[in-house]
Amino acid sequence: MLQQIIAFIIIALILARLYWQKQKNYIGINEFLFWLIFWLLAAGLIMALKFIDKLVAGLGFSGSGIEVLLYLSVAVLFYFVFRLRLKLEKIEKDITKIVQNIALKDKL
């Protein structure tokens, strides 16, 4: 129970910071909505931890619900890193093309 309270306090602080960043226009509306939904979903999963424990036990896993959430979050983070790497690769290729075009125009 104490862990859940600490988690809710941390999420509340993160949401307050997120709102502040949106008010200062440091982040766009899409990024704000993405992180807002992400953190609200995280809070919902923390509230449903007992249900997740029962679900995990019913599926035959030996771990607790919090462990399953941790494993899922690590998998999602790896997916985000993969997507980010692909976007960076595309940006690097686009920059290379732009620099080549500028170099060719300057040469002429």
N, C-alpha and C positions, 0 to 999 in steps of 0.2 A: 504494500500500500504506500509506503514511504517513497518507493521508487517511482510510482505513478505520480505522486504529488510533485516530486522533483522534476519529472519529465514534463508535466503540465506547466510548471513555472518556467522551465526553459523554453517551451513552445510559446508561451505567452510573451516572453521577452523577445523571442525571434519574430513573432508576429508584430510586436510594437516597433521593432527596428525596421521590419519590412514596410510597415505603414509610413514610418518616418522617411524612408528612402523614396517611397512613391510620392510623398508630399514635396520633397526636395527635387523631384524629377531626376533622380539618379538612375531609376529603372523605368522601363516602359510598362504600359498596361498589361501586355501579354506576359511579360516576365513576372509582374506582380501577381496576376491571376494564377499563373502556374505554381508559384511558390506558396500562395495562399491556399490553394487546393491541396498541394502536397502536405503542408503542415497541418491543415485541418483533417486530412485523411490520417496522418500520423496520430493526431490526438484521438480520433475515432477508433483507431486500432488499439491504442493504449487502453481506452475505455472498454473495449471488447476483448480484453486479454483473457478473461476467464472462459469466454466462449471459444476463443482460439485455442486455449489449452484443451478444452473438451474435444474440439474438432480434430486437433492434432493427435490426441490420444485415440480417438475413434478411427482415424486413418491408419493407426498402428505405428506411428513414429514414437521413438523413445524420448525425444527431447520435449521441452516445454514450448509453449506458444511464443514466448519472447525469443527463444533460440531460432525458431522458424522465421519470425519477423526479421531477426538479425541476418539470417542467411539470405532471405529474399532481398533485404536492403543492399547487401553486398553485391548480389547478382544484378540488381537494378543499377547500382553505381558503376559496375563494370560495363554494363550496356551503355550508360551515359558517356563513359570515357571512350568507348569504342566509337560512338556517334560523333563525339567531339573530335577525335582523331581523324575521322573521315572528312569532317568539315574543314579542319585545318589543312588537310591534304589538298582539298579542292581549292581553298584560298591560295595556297602556295602555287598551285598550277596556274591559277588566274593571274596572280602577280607576275609570274614568270612570263606569261603571254603578253601582259601589258608592258613589261620592261623591254621585251624583245621588240614589240611594235614601236615603242618610243625610240629605242636605239636605231632601228632601221630608218625611221623618219629623220632622226638627227644626222644620220650618215648621208642622206640624200641632200 
